[in-house]
Amino acid sequence: PKVILGDHNIDTNLKDIFPVGSGITKPSILEFDNNSRFLWKEEGNRNTLDNISNEYIAYLLDKHLGFERCPSISIVKEGDTYSVLSKFVEGSAPVENASRIHTIPDDELKELLLFDLIIQNQDRHIGNILINKDGKVLLIDHSIIFGNDISSVFEQELRLDESELWFG
């Protein structure tokens, strides 16, 4: 594949590929000979070019706004197929349960919520919030953004179902 947007260097041989997570987009981890690892989502598997573009747009907004909560993203093309590559963050793990969210300081939670409101994220849940080995909260999976008006995002985010909502 060839990187068409982004800064990732993948000019090395693919060593391994394995599925990860349980998302409907069927993400995989790609590992290259230089031991770099990326999360990969290919067009298809319920991913459209819009979804792939959304991932990149959210990353750029996150970076521009200074939040720095999204792993770096590149869009690659192989033949007629587009994919998104997200830098795999070693030592990170999904939040997995709503009670773990309560360990995150309120000012960080507000920043995370603000970012999701700005991008109108339609799919924030505890499975796509990571905490790295240093305790930094990272946000992944931005394929479904800018889809509804802001009032419907507020309604979705303010439901009190702790098993689904990231801020519990």
N, C-alpha and C positions, 0 to 999 in steps of 0.2 A: 504493500500500500504506500501511497504518497501523501505526505502531509500537505494539505492545501490551505489550512488556517491553523495557526498556533505555532508553538515553538518546540514541540517534542521532536527529538531525533530518534528515528526508528530505522536508521540505515545499518541495520544489523540483522542477523538471521533469527527467525522465530524459533525458540527452543521448545516451548510448551504452551498449551492452551487448555484451560479447564473452566467449567461453569462455576459460577459463584452466586450466592443469594437465591432468592425465590421470586424475584420480580417478573412481571409479565413480559418484560422486554428481553429476558433471557441473557443477562450480561455474562461475560466471561473475563477471565484474567489471561492476558497475554504476557508471556515471559520471553525475553530475548536473550541472545547469547551474552550480551554485556550485563546480564542480570537485572536490567530495568524491567519493571512490571507496570502494566496499565490495565485499567478496567476498560473493556471494549463492548460497545453496543453497536450492532450492525443495523443498517436500514433493513426493514422487514421485521419479523418478530414483533409486530405492533409498533415498530418505530418508523416514523415517516421522516422525510428530510426536514420537515418543520420541527419535529421533536429533537432531531440531532442539532439543528441550528439553535434551538432554544437552550440546549446545554451550553453551547459556546457563548451565546448572548448573556446568560446568567453569570457565567464565569467572568466575562469582561465587565459586567456591571459590578459584580462583587469586588473585583480588583480596582475599578475606577472609584468606587465609593469608599475604598479603604477598609472594608470589612475583612477581606482575606480569609474567608470561611470555606471557599470552594477549591478543591484540588484543581491544578492546571488542566486545561482541556485543549485538545486539538481535533480538528475534523480531518479525516483522511478519506481518500478515494482510491478504490481498486476496481478497475474496469468501470462499470456504470453504477457501482454500489458505494454509497457513502457510509461512514462509520464515525463514531465519536470515541476518542481515546482520552481517558482521564487518568492522570498520574496516580498510581496506587500508593496510598499512604501507609507505609510499613508501621505496624504497631497500633493501627487504629481498629476500632471495633464498633459495631452498631450499639446504640443505647440499649436496645432490647426490652426495656420495661420503663413505664412512665415514672416510676419512683426514682430512677436514676437521673431524670431530668431535674429533680428538685435539688440536686447537688450543684447545679450550674448557677452561678451568681445572677441575680435579677437583671443587672445591667447587660450581661451577655444575652440573656433570654430576650430582653427587649430589642437588642440589636438583631438577633436572629428573626424575631417576629417582624421587625421593620423590613428586613430584606425580603422575607416572603411576601409581605404586603406590597412592596414595590414591584416585585416580579409577578405578583398574583399567582403564587404557587398553588396548584390544585392537588398536590400529592405529597404534602409534608406529613410524615408519620415517623414513628420511632425507628423504623427500619432504614430510613435514609438520613439519619443523624448519626454521625460518628464522633467518637471521642478518641483522640490520639494518645500516645503514651505520655505526653506532657500535660494532658488534661484539656487541650484545646478542642473546642467543639467545631466540627466540620460538617458542611451540608453537601449532600450529593443528590443526584437525580432531579434534574430541572427540566425534564422533557415536557412536562405539562404546565406551562406558564402562559400568562397573558390571555387566558381563555375566557374569563368571565369578568363582569364588572366588579369593582372593589367591594360593593356591598355583599355580593355572594361569597367573596373570599372571607370577609369578616364573619359571615354566618358560619362558614365551614370551619374556620379557625376557633371560633368561640364555643363550639359544641363541647360538652363536658365528658365525653367518652374517653377516659384516660388510657384505655387500651389502644386507641388510635391516635390521639393527639400528642404532639411532642411536648407541649408545655403543661400538660396535665392539669 
